[in-house]
């Protein structure tokens, strides 16, 4: 059966799907407009005036973190690779423990608007803020790329759009909606969209999980057996030979794939603590105590959701089948929507797909406001204007940046369309962990750390991660690469984390120890007191 025919037979009613999409966009735009008053000050536009409670922010963090990779990419990876696909869920969840223990409270106490507030607190303002802003923009673009690619695959399935041109138009529409959300609502509007989306996503996943378990009499073991039988019955010999109940279906094929898994695991576990759009959420609460409560709430919600993905992934394998998944528009990313169609028909498909669409919109909005705030606050206000800049000017520059970032995201999303979203997000995690985490850790915990160490760590981690990705099998030289028809790769691993993350930590140490300029002991002591106690946390950071 051809891809086009199969896709057409599975999308249900495009009109129903479009109606649900429009309803969601209308409701969320209404909410954004409703809460968007008084958005002219930097505090309101960038952090929502730090007015959210810990539970509210925890739900919003879950909404920000549970991206299209979580719902579409991981469910698809589990459906096709079983145990190895679930490793993504484990890595994403464990990463929150690192964020909670190492950075959440300390960042809230020492920052104001952006990650660069922390990194530049006791270092040279202009070079460190510039490096942090470049890193933030780069990581945001990588993450944005994954979400846009997910939007193309999802809506292609729902609306039976099998052409690249049609999917590109869909990606452009998502980008334009993202720009509208952020321009109108700022952080406050974006946060409420994320809260709505998190509730819908977790509730939708829970309902589908109960429906899947209901089909097997609540016998999870029976579900696993049916999934394995469906995989073994695949018409594709490569898929039929997989054992999705044991480790190794994806990462146990060769020594190199095992090493690649180690690289992936390091990137996933350490990446969250370096993601700018997640770190910025800690500034939307009034106190460090609320920041801790945020993380506790988000861990509980995210953990529950990832357990649901295990059932959904194996359910898709058992009841949809691997051949049907791979033949549909969106391939692996279509597993969850196709399962919804199998379980509840066109209406459930439309609802779940609207939730997935909401997931993409909420995450890209969060990414856009983080990147735009970093450019406006760190580059424009602190570097270009040297602090001589009003809050209204910062907000204006931030809005312009959102538009530019949206256009870039659209272009990159079109190029990445068709890739597994969980894999693309893993690359963003690797870049974040390489460029940001070492400098964050050293800034918070090492008094000797200085400006050269920060610059070497950030630029070295960022540069090495990007170079290794460009020359990896993820970009060229393999059938699943972004550019499958050319081959210029020389780095053997799909994910650069195994090399770029340790390199960034080492560069931070070497840069610090080889610099003749000592760190500022007085500011280091002040930062330590502030990070541990929160004294002075709400004051402007300028020195």
C-alpha positions as a printed Julia matrix, in Angstrom:
543×3 Matrix{Float64}:
   0.0    0.0    0.0
   1.38   3.42  -0.86
   2.18   6.02   1.77
  -0.38   8.45   0.42
  -3.23   5.95   0.47
  -2.37   4.75   3.94
  -2.09   8.26   5.29
  -5.46   9.15   3.8
  -7.1    6.15   5.4
  -5.88   7.05   8.85
  -6.4   10.76   9.31
 -10.14  10.59   9.91
 -11.96  13.83   9.08
  -9.64  16.78   8.37
 -12.58  19.15   8.9
 -13.08  17.9   12.47
  -9.35  18.23  13.16
  -9.25  21.77  11.75
 -12.3   22.78  13.82
 -10.67  21.54  17.04
  -7.42  23.31  16.15
  -9.22  26.59  15.53
 -11.15  26.25  18.8
  -7.96  25.73  20.77
  -6.19  28.67  19.13
  -9.23  30.9   19.73
  -9.45  29.97  23.44
  -5.74  30.38  24.12
  -5.54  33.67  22.22
  -8.47  34.93  24.31
  -6.62  33.95  27.5
  -3.41  35.57  26.28
  -5.19  38.83  25.45
  -7.05  38.74  28.78
  -3.86  38.52  30.88
  -1.67  40.72  28.7
  -2.41  44.09  30.27
   0.54  46.0   31.75
   3.09  44.25  29.56
   5.27  47.27  28.87
   7.74  46.88  31.73
  10.64  44.44  31.41
   9.63  42.65  34.63
   6.1   42.02  33.36
   7.08  41.08  29.81
  10.06  38.83  30.7
   8.96  37.2   33.98
   5.25  37.99  34.4
   6.1   40.22  37.36
   7.24  37.12  39.33
   3.59  36.72  40.26
   3.06  32.97  39.86
   2.85  30.55  42.77
   5.03  27.44  43.01
   2.26  25.03  41.92
   1.24  27.3   39.03
   4.83  27.6   37.88
   5.36  23.86  38.35
   2.47  23.11  36.01
   3.82  25.7   33.56
   7.29  24.14  33.74
   5.74  20.77  32.94
   3.97  22.45  30.04
   7.23  23.98  28.87
   9.23  20.77  29.31
   6.76  18.24  27.93
   7.37  19.2   24.35
   6.44  17.55  21.08
   9.46  15.33  21.7
   7.83  13.95  24.84
   4.43  13.23  23.36
   5.12  12.44  19.72
   8.81  11.54  19.57
   9.07   9.33  22.67
   5.79   7.51  22.01
   7.04   6.81  18.49
  10.47   5.73  19.7
   8.91   3.28  22.19
   6.53   1.96  19.53
   9.42   1.23  17.15
  12.29   0.39  19.54
  10.61  -0.48  22.85
  13.04  -0.46  25.76
  15.56   1.74  23.95
  12.86   4.3   23.17
  11.87   4.49  26.84
  15.44   5.5   27.7
  14.54   8.97  26.45
  11.82   9.2   29.1
  14.21   8.06  31.82
  16.87  10.55  30.77
  14.47  13.49  30.58
  13.05  12.71  34.04
  16.35  12.06  35.83
  17.59  15.38  34.42
  15.16  17.15  36.74
  16.96  15.82  39.79
  20.11  17.53  38.54
  18.2   20.76  37.99
  16.58  20.57  41.45
  19.73  19.72  43.39
  22.23  21.91  41.55
  20.64  25.02  40.15
  16.92  25.75  40.78
  17.02  27.62  44.08
  20.47  29.15  43.59
  19.54  30.52  40.17
  16.36  32.08  41.53
  18.34  33.8   44.28
  21.11  35.21  42.11
  19.32  36.14  38.88
  16.68  38.58  37.78
  15.56  38.03  34.18
  17.97  35.7   32.36
  20.64  33.06  32.82
  23.3   35.68  32.03
  22.39  37.58  35.21
  23.87  34.67  37.17
  26.86  33.99  34.93
  27.95  37.64  34.82
  27.28  38.45  38.48
  30.93  38.33  39.55
  32.58  38.3   36.11
  33.11  40.89  33.38
  29.63  41.93  32.32
  29.9   42.6   28.6
  31.86  39.55  27.32
  30.07  37.08  29.59
  26.6   38.44  28.81
  27.42  38.33  25.09
  28.54  34.7   25.33
  25.5   33.73  27.41
  23.11  35.44  24.99
  24.71  33.73  21.97
  24.41  30.39  23.77
  20.77  31.06  24.7
  19.85  32.0   21.15
  21.61  28.94  19.71
  20.03  26.45  22.13
  16.61  28.04  21.61
  16.96  27.72  17.84
  17.93  24.03  18.13
  14.93  23.34  20.35
  12.69  25.43  18.13
  13.79  23.39  15.14
  12.52  20.2   16.8
   9.13  21.69  17.66
   8.62  23.07  14.16
   9.5   19.71  12.63
   6.94  18.1   14.93
   4.29  20.55  13.81
   4.92  19.68  10.16
   4.64  15.94  10.74
   1.6   16.15  13.01
  -0.55  18.4   10.86
   0.55  16.55   7.72
  -0.98  13.42   9.24
  -4.18  15.15  10.35
  -4.88  17.1    7.2
  -3.58  14.45   4.82
  -0.83  16.75   3.54
   1.81  14.46   2.09
   3.78  17.05   0.1
   6.8   18.86   1.48
   5.34  22.17   0.28
   2.12  21.66   2.22
   3.99  20.68   5.37
   6.23  23.74   4.99
   3.15  25.95   4.91
   1.95  24.32   8.15
   5.3   25.0    9.82
   5.08  28.64   8.71
   1.6   28.95  10.27
   2.9   27.57  13.59
   5.73  30.1   13.52
   3.32  32.98  12.92
   1.04  31.86  15.77
   4.07  31.63  18.08
   5.02  35.21  17.21
   1.46  36.37  17.94
   1.32  34.65  21.35
   4.57  36.22  22.55
   4.01  39.69  21.1
   0.58  39.9   22.7
   1.02  38.07  25.98
   4.66  38.21  27.01
   5.7   35.81  29.76
   2.36  36.01  31.58
   0.36  35.03  28.51
   2.9   32.37  27.56
   2.75  30.89  31.07
  -1.04  30.54  31.0
  -0.87  28.88  27.59
   1.66  26.44  29.08
  -0.56  25.75  32.09
  -3.58  25.05  29.87
  -1.5   22.88  27.59
   0.03  20.88  30.48
  -3.38  20.09  31.95
  -4.76  19.04  28.56
  -1.69  17.0   27.63
  -1.41  15.06  30.89
  -5.19  14.48  31.05
  -5.25  13.34  27.41
  -2.32  10.98  27.93
  -3.94   9.59  31.1
  -7.24   8.91  29.29
  -5.46   7.19  26.39
  -3.39   5.14  28.85
  -6.53   3.89  30.61
  -8.12   3.04  27.25
  -5.04   1.07  26.15
  -4.89  -0.84  29.44
  -8.65  -1.44  29.21
  -8.16  -3.25  25.87
  -5.82  -5.74  27.57
  -7.81  -6.15  30.78
  -5.33  -3.98  32.75
  -2.69  -6.63  32.06
   0.45  -4.7   31.14
   2.36  -7.93  30.51
  -0.21  -8.89  27.89
   0.26  -5.48  26.23
   4.02  -6.06  26.02
   3.44  -9.46  24.42
   1.07  -8.05  21.83
   3.52  -5.26  21.0
   6.34  -7.73  20.44
   4.12  -9.92  18.27
   3.16  -6.9   16.14
   6.81  -5.95  15.69
   7.75  -9.53  14.78
   4.94  -9.6   12.19
   6.19  -6.48  10.39
   6.68  -6.68   6.64
  10.03  -4.89   7.08
  12.7   -7.46   7.91
  14.75  -4.93   9.89
  11.78  -4.11  12.13
  10.64  -7.73  12.45
  14.03  -8.71  13.85
  13.82  -6.33  16.81
  13.22  -7.43  20.39
  11.43  -4.4   21.86
  11.28  -5.93  25.35
  15.05  -6.09  25.77
  17.76  -3.42  25.61
  19.58  -3.03  22.32
  16.93  -2.66  19.59
  18.43   0.71  18.66
  21.55   1.25  20.73
  22.85  -2.32  21.01
  23.45  -3.02  17.34
  27.19  -2.28  17.43
  29.9   -0.96  19.7
  29.46   2.49  18.18
  25.72   2.58  18.87
  26.41   1.63  22.5
  28.87   4.51  22.78
  26.28   6.74  21.13
  23.79   5.77  23.83
  26.24   6.81  26.55
  26.64  10.14  24.76
  22.86  10.53  24.53
  22.37   9.67  28.21
  24.92  12.27  29.34
  23.26  14.92  27.17
  19.75  14.12  28.44
  20.66  13.98  32.13
  22.76  17.16  32.15
  20.91  19.13  29.5
  17.87  20.28  31.49
  20.01  22.24  33.96
  21.38  24.21  31.02
  18.18  24.9   29.07
  17.6   28.69  29.12
  13.83  28.5   28.62
  13.5   26.16  31.62
  15.9   28.14  33.81
  14.05  31.39  33.07
  10.87  29.93  34.55
  12.45  30.12  38.02
  12.27  33.93  37.8
   8.47  33.93  37.44
   7.99  33.06  41.14
   8.48  35.51  44.03
  10.77  33.46  46.3
  13.3   30.63  46.3
  10.85  28.53  48.32
   8.33  28.83  45.5
  11.08  27.89  43.02
  11.65  24.65  44.96
   7.91  23.97  45.04
   7.83  24.57  41.28
  10.38  21.84  40.67
   8.66  19.37  43.0
   5.34  19.87  41.21
   6.93  19.63  37.8
   8.81  16.41  38.68
   5.56  14.77  39.87
   3.66  15.75  36.72
   6.49  14.97  34.32
   7.17  11.61  35.99
   3.52  10.58  35.69
   3.44  11.62  32.06
   6.53   9.59  31.14
   4.95   6.5   32.67
   1.98   7.13  30.39
   4.29   7.27  27.35
   5.46   3.73  28.11
   1.9    2.44  27.79
   1.14   4.63  24.78
   4.26   3.57  22.91
   3.71  -0.16  23.37
   0.0    0.4   22.74
   0.76   2.0   19.38
   3.0   -0.92  18.45
   0.34  -3.46  19.48
  -2.83  -1.87  18.11
  -1.6    0.3   15.21
   1.41  -1.7   14.09
   4.88  -0.61  13.0
   4.19  -0.78   9.26
   1.2    1.53   9.52
   3.16   3.97  11.67
   6.15   4.15   9.33
   3.93   4.5    6.25
   1.95   7.46   7.6
   2.99  11.06   7.13
   5.19  11.91  10.12
   6.45   8.33  10.48
   7.45   7.62  14.12
   5.97  10.93  15.24
   2.53   9.71  14.05
   2.36   6.82  16.56
   0.39   8.65  19.28
  -2.16  10.3   16.93
  -2.72   6.99  15.1
  -3.25   5.25  18.45
  -5.84   7.9   19.35
  -7.64   7.17  16.07
  -7.58   3.44  16.83
  -8.9    3.93  20.36
 -11.54   6.62  19.94
 -12.03   7.41  16.28
 -11.94  10.79  14.6
 -13.03  12.86  17.61
 -10.34  11.49  19.96
  -7.78  11.86  17.18
  -8.77  15.49  16.74
  -8.67  16.19  20.48
  -5.3   14.47  21.07
  -3.8   16.09  18.0
  -5.04  19.5   19.12
  -3.34  18.83  22.44
  -0.13  17.93  20.62
  -0.48  21.07  18.55
  -0.97  23.03  21.78
   2.19  21.38  23.09
   4.18  22.69  20.16
   2.72  26.2   20.36
   3.31  26.51  24.1
   6.9   25.32  23.92
   7.87  27.48  20.95
   6.3   30.5   22.66
   8.4   29.81  25.77
  11.53  29.44  23.66
  10.82  32.65  21.77
  10.32  34.8   24.84
  13.45  33.38  26.49
  15.64  34.02  23.47
  14.19  37.48  22.87
  14.58  38.44  26.54
  18.2   37.32  26.47
  18.98  39.42  23.4
  17.14  42.5   24.65
  18.35  42.33  28.27
  21.87  40.95  27.8
  23.01  42.14  24.37
  21.03  45.31  23.68
  20.65  46.78  27.18
  23.85  45.59  28.86
  26.37  45.35  26.0
  25.27  47.75  23.27
  23.67  50.42  25.49
  25.92  49.71  28.51
  22.95  49.87  30.87
  21.67  53.2   29.51
  18.39  51.77  28.29
  14.81  52.04  29.49
  12.62  49.02  30.19
  10.31  50.09  27.37
  13.24  49.95  24.94
  14.15  46.46  26.16
  10.6   45.24  25.58
  10.52  46.82  22.11
  13.8   45.15  21.1
  12.54  41.87  22.56
   9.42  42.02  20.38
  11.52  42.63  17.27
  13.74  39.69  18.2
  10.68  37.43  18.5
   9.76  38.18  14.89
  13.3   37.48  13.64
  13.52  34.28  15.69
  10.15  33.14  14.39
  11.28  33.5   10.78
  14.52  31.62  11.5
  12.57  28.87  13.27
  10.28  28.48  10.28
  13.21  28.1    7.87
  15.09  25.61  10.1
  11.91  23.67  10.86
  11.27  23.18   7.14
  14.81  21.83   6.72
  14.43  19.42   9.66
  10.94  18.19   8.75
  10.69  14.38   8.97
  13.34  13.82  11.66
  12.4   12.09  14.92
  11.6   14.94  17.31
  12.99  13.25  20.43
  16.3   12.87  18.61
  16.36  16.54  17.58
  15.61  17.66  21.14
  18.44  15.43  22.38
  20.79  17.48  20.19
  19.47  20.68  21.82
  20.1   19.14  25.25
  23.69  18.34  24.23
  24.3   21.92  23.12
  22.73  23.29  26.33
  24.74  21.0   28.58
  27.96  21.82  26.72
  27.56  25.58  26.48
  25.76  26.48  29.72
  25.95  23.88  32.48
  29.72  24.0   33.22
  29.68  27.79  33.53
  26.55  27.73  35.71
  28.06  25.14  38.06
  31.43  26.88  38.28
  29.8   30.3   38.8
  27.69  29.0   41.68
  30.2   26.71  43.39
  33.81  27.7   42.53
  35.13  30.96  44.03
  38.3   30.91  41.89
  36.29  30.86  38.65
  36.91  33.91  36.45
  35.94  35.53  33.16
  38.4   33.65  30.96
  37.2   30.33  32.35
  33.59  31.31  31.61
  34.33  32.39  28.04
  36.45  29.34  27.23
  33.81  27.04  28.69
  30.84  28.64  26.92
  32.39  29.24  23.52
  34.37  25.98  23.62
  31.34  23.9   24.64
  29.01  25.63  22.19
  31.45  25.53  19.29
  32.52  21.91  19.79
  28.91  20.7   20.13
  27.79  22.45  16.94
  30.84  21.37  14.92
  30.43  17.75  15.99
  26.71  17.83  15.15
  27.35  19.32  11.69
  29.88  16.61  10.88
  27.92  13.75  12.47
  25.68  11.09  10.86
  22.72  13.17  12.11
  23.34  15.7    9.34
  24.82  13.66   6.48
  25.95  10.19   5.46
  23.0    8.1    6.62
  19.47   7.4    5.3
  17.89   9.16   8.3
  20.17  12.22   8.14
  18.91  15.74   7.53
  20.86  15.7    4.23
  20.66  12.02   3.22
  22.0   12.5   -0.31
  25.41  13.85   0.69
  28.12  12.6    3.03
  30.62  14.89   4.74
  30.51  13.38   8.23
  33.68  12.35  10.07
  32.42  12.31  13.7
  30.99   8.8   14.29
  28.43   9.57  17.02
  24.89  10.86  16.51
  25.04  12.92  19.72
  28.14  15.0   20.65
  27.57  15.04  24.42
  30.22  12.46  25.28
  32.92  14.75  23.86
  31.59  18.31  24.05
  30.28  18.29  27.65
  33.5   17.04  29.36
  35.5   19.33  27.05
  33.5   22.35  28.23
  34.13  21.46  31.89
  37.85  21.05  31.22
  38.05  24.32  29.29
  36.44  26.15  32.2
  39.14  24.83  34.54
  42.04  25.46  32.15
  40.84  28.96  31.25
  40.48  29.88  34.91
  43.84  28.51  36.04
  45.8   30.04  33.14
  44.36  33.53  33.61
  46.44  36.1   35.44
  43.32  38.02  36.37
  41.96  36.59  39.63
  38.28  36.27  40.32
  36.61  38.98  42.4
  36.66  37.52  45.9
  34.26  40.12  47.29
  31.64  39.52  44.6
  32.16  35.76  44.89
  31.38  35.96  48.61
  28.34  38.15  47.93
  27.09  35.73  45.32
  27.51  32.78  47.69
  25.51  34.52  50.41
  22.82  35.6   47.96
  22.53  32.16  46.34
  22.12  30.43  49.7
  19.9   32.95  51.48
  18.13  34.93  48.76
  19.13  38.24  50.37
  19.02  40.93  47.7
  17.63  38.56  45.08
  15.05  41.04  43.85
  17.48  43.88  43.3
  18.86  44.87  39.93
  22.15  43.27  39.07
  24.52  45.95  37.85
  28.03  46.63  38.89
